[in-house]
Amino acid sequence: MIQGISHITFIVSDLEKMTKFLTSIFDAEEIYSSGEQTFSISKEKFFLINGLWIAIMEGKSLPEKTYNHVAFKITEEDYEIYAARVKSLELEVKKGRSRVKEEGRSLYFYDYDNHLFELHTGTLNQRLQRYRDASNN
C-alpha cells in the first residue's frame, strides 16, 4: 500500500546554487550533505520542506524546459511574499495558464537546471468544483 511520497530528487549542475534556491524560496532546511563523498550516483544534499524530503544530486541540467512540474501549496495571503522571493533570485517566471479566481493563483518559475516549480493557492477540491460548475453551464 502506498503511504505517500517518500522523496523528490532533482539533478542539478550546481549543488550550492540549488541550495540557495531551495532555502531562499521554500525555507528548506538542509539536513545532509555528502560533501566530496559519493554514496549514490553523485554528490548529494537532502532538505526538508515542511516535512517533505527533497534530494538534489550533482549532474547535467535538463536539456530543455517542459511543463512537467512540482507544485507547492501556499496561502493566498502569502502569494506576494513568495513572488518577491522568486523575483529576488532573478529566476525565469513562466506565464501561467489563464484561470478563474475560484481555482486559486499560481506562480510558475524555473530553477537553474530547467526544472519547473509552481506555487499554488488553490486546492484539488476547488479545481474539481470549478470544473463541475463549468460542465453544468
C-alpha positions as a Markdown table, in Angstrom:
| # | Residue | x | y | z |
|---|---|---|---|---|
| 1 | Met | 0.0 | 0.0 | 0.0 |
| 2 | Ile | 1.4 | 3.4 | -1.0 |
| 3 | Gln | 1.8 | 5.6 | 2.1 |
| 4 | Gly | 2.7 | 8.8 | 0.3 |
| 5 | Ile | 5.6 | 10.4 | -1.4 |
| 6 | Ser | 9.0 | 9.3 | 0.1 |
| 7 | His | 11.1 | 12.0 | -1.6 |
| 8 | Ile | 11.6 | 14.0 | -4.7 |
| 9 | Thr | 15.1 | 14.2 | -6.4 |
| 10 | Phe | 16.4 | 16.8 | -8.7 |
| 11 | Ile | 19.6 | 16.5 | -10.8 |
| 12 | Val | 21.3 | 19.9 | -10.7 |
| 13 | Ser | 24.5 | 21.2 | -12.1 |
| 14 | Asp | 25.5 | 23.3 | -9.0 |
| 15 | Leu | 24.6 | 22.0 | -5.6 |
| 16 | Glu | 25.3 | 25.3 | -3.9 |
| 17 | Lys | 23.2 | 27.3 | -6.3 |
| 18 | Met | 20.3 | 24.9 | -5.8 |
| 19 | Thr | 20.8 | 25.1 | -2.1 |
| 20 | Lys | 20.3 | 28.9 | -2.2 |
| 21 | Phe | 17.2 | 28.4 | -4.4 |
| 22 | Leu | 15.6 | 25.9 | -2.0 |
| 23 | Thr | 16.4 | 27.8 | 1.2 |
| 24 | Ser | 15.6 | 31.2 | -0.2 |
| 25 | Ile | 12.2 | 30.4 | -1.7 |
| 26 | Phe | 10.9 | 27.4 | 0.2 |
| 27 | Asp | 12.6 | 27.9 | 3.6 |
| 28 | Ala | 14.1 | 24.4 | 3.1 |
| 29 | Glu | 16.2 | 23.0 | 5.9 |
| 30 | Glu | 19.4 | 21.4 | 4.8 |
| 31 | Ile | 19.7 | 18.1 | 6.7 |
| 32 | Tyr | 22.6 | 16.3 | 4.9 |
| 33 | Ser | 25.4 | 17.0 | 2.5 |
| 34 | Ser | 27.7 | 14.2 | 1.2 |
| 35 | Gly | 30.5 | 16.6 | 0.7 |
| 36 | Glu | 33.0 | 15.0 | -1.6 |
| 37 | Gln | 31.8 | 11.5 | -0.8 |
| 38 | Thr | 29.5 | 9.6 | -3.2 |
| 39 | Phe | 27.1 | 7.1 | -1.7 |
| 40 | Ser | 24.7 | 7.2 | -4.6 |
| 41 | Ile | 25.4 | 8.2 | -8.2 |
| 42 | Ser | 27.0 | 11.6 | -7.4 |
| 43 | Lys | 27.4 | 14.2 | -4.6 |
| 44 | Glu | 24.1 | 15.0 | -3.0 |
| 45 | Lys | 22.3 | 17.1 | -0.4 |
| 46 | Phe | 19.0 | 16.4 | 1.4 |
| 47 | Phe | 16.5 | 19.0 | 2.5 |
| 48 | Leu | 13.2 | 19.1 | 4.3 |
| 49 | Ile | 10.4 | 21.4 | 3.1 |
| 50 | Asn | 7.6 | 21.3 | 5.6 |
| 51 | Gly | 8.4 | 17.6 | 6.3 |
| 52 | Leu | 8.9 | 16.7 | 2.6 |
| 53 | Trp | 12.3 | 15.1 | 1.8 |
| 54 | Ile | 13.9 | 16.8 | -1.2 |
| 55 | Ala | 17.1 | 15.4 | -2.6 |
| 56 | Ile | 19.5 | 17.2 | -5.0 |
| 57 | Met | 22.2 | 15.3 | -6.8 |
| 58 | Glu | 25.0 | 16.7 | -9.0 |
| 59 | Gly | 24.7 | 16.1 | -12.7 |
| 60 | Lys | 23.7 | 17.6 | -16.1 |
| 61 | Ser | 20.9 | 20.0 | -16.4 |
| 62 | Leu | 17.7 | 19.1 | -18.2 |
| 63 | Pro | 18.3 | 19.8 | -21.9 |
| 64 | Glu | 15.0 | 21.7 | -22.3 |
| 65 | Lys | 12.2 | 23.3 | -20.4 |
| 66 | Thr | 8.8 | 21.5 | -20.2 |
| 67 | Tyr | 5.5 | 21.8 | -18.3 |
| 68 | Asn | 6.4 | 18.9 | -16.0 |
| 69 | His | 6.5 | 20.4 | -12.6 |
| 70 | Val | 6.2 | 20.2 | -8.9 |
| 71 | Ala | 3.6 | 22.4 | -7.2 |
| 72 | Phe | 3.8 | 23.5 | -3.6 |
| 73 | Lys | 0.7 | 24.8 | -1.8 |
| 74 | Ile | 0.8 | 28.3 | -0.3 |
| 75 | Thr | -1.9 | 30.6 | 1.1 |
| 76 | Glu | -3.4 | 33.4 | -0.9 |
| 77 | Glu | -2.1 | 35.8 | 1.8 |
| 78 | Asp | 1.5 | 34.6 | 1.3 |
| 79 | Tyr | 1.4 | 34.8 | -2.5 |
| 80 | Glu | 3.2 | 38.2 | -2.8 |
| 81 | Ile | 5.8 | 37.1 | -0.3 |
| 82 | Tyr | 6.8 | 34.1 | -2.4 |
| 83 | Ala | 6.6 | 36.1 | -5.6 |
| 84 | Ala | 9.2 | 38.6 | -4.1 |
| 85 | Arg | 11.4 | 35.6 | -3.2 |
| 86 | Val | 11.3 | 34.3 | -6.7 |
| 87 | Lys | 12.0 | 37.8 | -8.1 |
| 88 | Ser | 14.9 | 38.3 | -5.8 |
| 89 | Leu | 16.7 | 35.4 | -7.4 |
| 90 | Glu | 16.1 | 36.7 | -10.9 |
| 91 | Leu | 14.5 | 33.4 | -12.0 |
| 92 | Glu | 12.6 | 32.9 | -15.2 |
| 93 | Val | 8.9 | 33.2 | -14.4 |
| 94 | Lys | 6.6 | 31.3 | -16.8 |
| 95 | Lys | 3.3 | 32.9 | -17.8 |
| 96 | Gly | 0.7 | 30.7 | -16.1 |
| 97 | Arg | -2.4 | 29.4 | -17.8 |
| 98 | Ser | -5.5 | 31.6 | -17.5 |
| 99 | Arg | -7.6 | 30.7 | -14.5 |
| 100 | Val | -10.7 | 31.9 | -12.8 |
| 101 | Lys | -10.5 | 33.1 | -9.3 |
| 102 | Glu | -12.1 | 30.0 | -7.8 |
| 103 | Glu | -9.1 | 27.9 | -8.9 |
| 104 | Gly | -6.6 | 30.0 | -6.9 |
| 105 | Arg | -3.4 | 31.7 | -8.2 |
| 106 | Ser | -0.3 | 30.1 | -9.5 |
| 107 | Leu | 3.3 | 31.3 | -9.9 |
| 108 | Tyr | 5.4 | 29.2 | -12.2 |
| 109 | Phe | 9.2 | 29.5 | -12.3 |
| 110 | Tyr | 12.2 | 27.6 | -13.5 |
| 111 | Asp | 15.3 | 26.8 | -11.4 |
| 112 | Tyr | 18.8 | 27.0 | -12.9 |
| 113 | Asp | 18.5 | 23.5 | -14.5 |
| 114 | Asn | 15.2 | 23.8 | -16.3 |
| 115 | His | 13.0 | 22.2 | -13.6 |
| 116 | Leu | 9.6 | 23.9 | -13.4 |
| 117 | Phe | 8.1 | 24.8 | -10.0 |
| 118 | Glu | 4.7 | 26.1 | -9.1 |
| 119 | Leu | 3.4 | 27.9 | -6.0 |
| 120 | His | -0.4 | 27.4 | -6.0 |
| 121 | Thr | -3.0 | 28.9 | -3.7 |
| 122 | Gly | -5.8 | 26.6 | -4.7 |
| 123 | Thr | -6.8 | 23.0 | -3.7 |
| 124 | Leu | -7.9 | 19.9 | -5.6 |
| 125 | Asn | -11.4 | 20.3 | -4.3 |
| 126 | Gln | -11.6 | 23.9 | -5.6 |
| 127 | Arg | -10.4 | 22.8 | -9.0 |
| 128 | Leu | -12.9 | 19.9 | -9.2 |
| 129 | Gln | -15.8 | 22.1 | -8.2 |
| 130 | Arg | -14.8 | 24.7 | -10.8 |
| 131 | Tyr | -14.8 | 22.0 | -13.5 |
| 132 | Arg | -18.2 | 20.7 | -12.3 |
| 133 | Asp | -19.6 | 24.2 | -12.4 |
| 134 | Ala | -18.3 | 24.8 | -15.9 |
| 135 | Ser | -19.7 | 21.5 | -17.1 |
| 136 | Asn | -23.2 | 22.4 | -15.8 |
| 137 | Asn | -23.3 | 25.7 | -17.7 |
